[in-house]
Amino acid sequence: MLRVDALAFAHPGQAVPYNFSFDAAPGEITAISGASGSGKSTLLDLLAGFLHPIAGRIDLDDADLRPLLPEERPVSLLLQSESLFEHLRTDKNVRLGLPASTTRADADKRVAQALDEVGLEGFEKQIASTLSGGQKQRVALARTLLRDRPVLLLDEPFSALDDDTRVTIRDLVRTLTLRHRWHTVLVSHHADDVEALASRRYQLIDGRLQPG
Ligand SMILES: Nc1ncnc2c1ncn2[C@@H]1O[C@H](COP(=O)(O)OP(=O)(O)OP(=O)(O)O)[C@@H](O)[C@H]1O
């Protein structure tokens, strides 16, 4: 279980600090909704380790995540517009999810498996800039698979997609979350994404998370 307890943070000049508490279970998607500027990205930045809380806890099972640097955290992040290296081939982008020490043969096998799992078999050699928005999100998910981190943070990951693609990528996120027992935290403005995916829901209002 991912447990966030009384996690406090204030941006410069912010009079009343945020105070975040919520739980996210393995194999489930936990949705965080809230108005623009309510602090959703701030919460994800705290979880990812890009911002430092002034108080409170972030625990994954029995591990305290707060002392860990972003690259040491058991966390992957997927954003709205994907951060692929556009000039690189699909397989090279996915391979970035593996440690540099991985042997060539092992890397080739695991990249192929991951592309297969996200429905991109046969796209290995295609340059990332020539992929569609949905295909790019699939590449990002394949990279996330190889990183094999138990917490997946999603910041409006479907916003740039057309309606049909959005539904397929949503289904893929749900399937992968279940299969790999990820603790997936979804930030979204979109009620239909939340409705389709969330097992638990929180509203971010006045700096606090309220269930429902
Ligand atoms: N580095 C910063 N310094 C000062 N204030 C900041 C900083 N980053 C964000 N803020 C402020 O903190 C508040 C929350 O921002 P945040 O990006 O977390 O909101 P959000 O809910 O993700 O918004 P949106 O849905 O529009 O992306 C906003 O008022 C924003 O202006």
Ligand as a Chemical Component Dictionary entry (heavy atoms), coordinates in Angstrom:
data_LIG
# 
_chem_comp.id                   LIG 
_chem_comp.type                 NON-POLYMER 
_chem_comp.pdbx_formal_charge   0 
_chem_comp.three_letter_code    LIG 
# 
loop_
_chem_comp_atom.comp_id 
_chem_comp_atom.atom_id 
_chem_comp_atom.alt_atom_id 
_chem_comp_atom.type_symbol 
_chem_comp_atom.charge 
_chem_comp_atom.model_Cartn_x 
_chem_comp_atom.model_Cartn_y 
_chem_comp_atom.model_Cartn_z 
_chem_comp_atom.pdbx_ordinal 
LIG N1  N1  N 0 7.332  26.966 -8.307  1  
LIG C1  C1  C 0 6.230  27.581 -7.869  2  
LIG N2  N2  N 0 6.314  28.698 -7.136  3  
LIG C2  C2  C 0 5.213  29.315 -6.646  4  
LIG N3  N3  N 0 3.958  28.861 -6.871  5  
LIG C3  C3  C 0 3.817  27.752 -7.611  6  
LIG C4  C4  C 0 4.930  27.056 -8.142  7  
LIG N4  N4  N 0 4.470  25.960 -8.821  8  
LIG C5  C5  C 0 3.120  26.025 -8.718  9  
LIG N5  N5  N 0 2.732  27.075 -8.004  10 
LIG C6  C6  C 0 1.350  27.440 -7.675  11 
LIG O1  O1  O 0 0.799  26.396 -6.893  12 
LIG C7  C7  C 0 -0.576 26.209 -7.238  13 
LIG C8  C8  C 0 -0.817 24.748 -7.619  14 
LIG O2  O2  O 0 -0.160 24.470 -8.846  15 
LIG P1  P1  P 0 -0.286 23.037 -9.495  16 
LIG O3  O3  O 0 0.466  23.093 -10.789 17 
LIG O4  O4  O 0 0.129  22.014 -8.512  18 
LIG O5  O5  O 0 -1.855 22.938 -9.759  19 
LIG P2  P2  P 0 -2.682 21.896 -10.612 20 
LIG O6  O6  O 0 -3.863 21.499 -9.789  21 
LIG O7  O7  O 0 -1.795 20.809 -11.100 22 
LIG O8  O8  O 0 -3.164 22.798 -11.834 23 
LIG P3  P3  P 0 -3.517 22.407 -13.351 24 
LIG O9  O9  O 0 -4.675 21.464 -13.272 25 
LIG O10 O10 O 0 -3.876 23.727 -13.966 26 
LIG O11 O11 O 0 -2.272 21.789 -13.948 27 
LIG C9  C9  C 0 -0.892 27.193 -8.340  28 
LIG O12 O12 O 0 -1.507 28.321 -7.765  29 
LIG C10 C10 C 0 0.464  27.549 -8.893  30 
LIG O13 O13 O 0 0.473  28.834 -9.434  31 
# 
loop_
_chem_comp_bond.comp_id 
_chem_comp_bond.atom_id_1 
_chem_comp_bond.atom_id_2 
_chem_comp_bond.value_order 
_chem_comp_bond.pdbx_ordinal 
LIG N1  C1  SING 1  
LIG C1  N2  SING 2  
LIG C1  C4  DOUB 3  
LIG N2  C2  DOUB 4  
LIG C2  N3  SING 5  
LIG N3  C3  DOUB 6  
LIG C3  C4  SING 7  
LIG C3  N5  SING 8  
LIG C4  N4  SING 9  
LIG N4  C5  DOUB 10 
LIG C5  N5  SING 11 
LIG N5  C6  SING 12 
LIG C6  O1  SING 13 
LIG C6  C10 SING 14 
LIG O1  C7  SING 15 
LIG C7  C8  SING 16 
LIG C7  C9  SING 17 
LIG C8  O2  SING 18 
LIG O2  P1  SING 19 
LIG P1  O3  DOUB 20 
LIG P1  O4  SING 21 
LIG P1  O5  SING 22 
LIG O5  P2  SING 23 
LIG P2  O6  DOUB 24 
LIG P2  O7  SING 25 
LIG P2  O8  SING 26 
LIG O8  P3  SING 27 
LIG P3  O9  DOUB 28 
LIG P3  O10 SING 29 
LIG P3  O11 SING 30 
LIG C9  O12 SING 31 
LIG C9  C10 SING 32 
LIG C10 O13 SING 33 
# 
